[in-house]
Amino acid sequence: MMEVMGKRKKSNLLHFPPRPAPPTDSVNYEALLRDLIEEHRPANTVEHALVEMMARQYCLIQRSLILQQDAFDHGEVVEKLPLLMRQHSAAERGFHKALAALMDLRKVRRK
């Protein structure tokens, strides 16, 4: 609940139109995961987990973009956009963190 000028107002920041999240869209997620595995060719379980993390974070990035567009389309920019932008940034950081960890593991393995 949020207080607005002494009155309680129910927050609707997390109420979006129902859409399936890309990570649960098994066809797109599986295709993306296959492509990332083919590109990065994980050599062990840890590398494979990092590639899976990259796929999940990429799907979350795409979902945040869809929800941001929905916020613009429904005139809910002021209420929802800050949260959606934070979620988008967190997913991008997660993707790049997993990619950097994968590259670091490979560098150590080559030595």
Buried (B, 14 or more C-beta within 10 A) or exposed (E): EEEEEEEEEEEEEEEBEEEEBBBEBEEBBEEBBEEBBEEBEBEEEEBBBBBBBBBBBBBBBBBBEBBBEBBEEEEBEEBBBEBBEEBBEBBBEBBEBBBEBBEEBBEEEEE
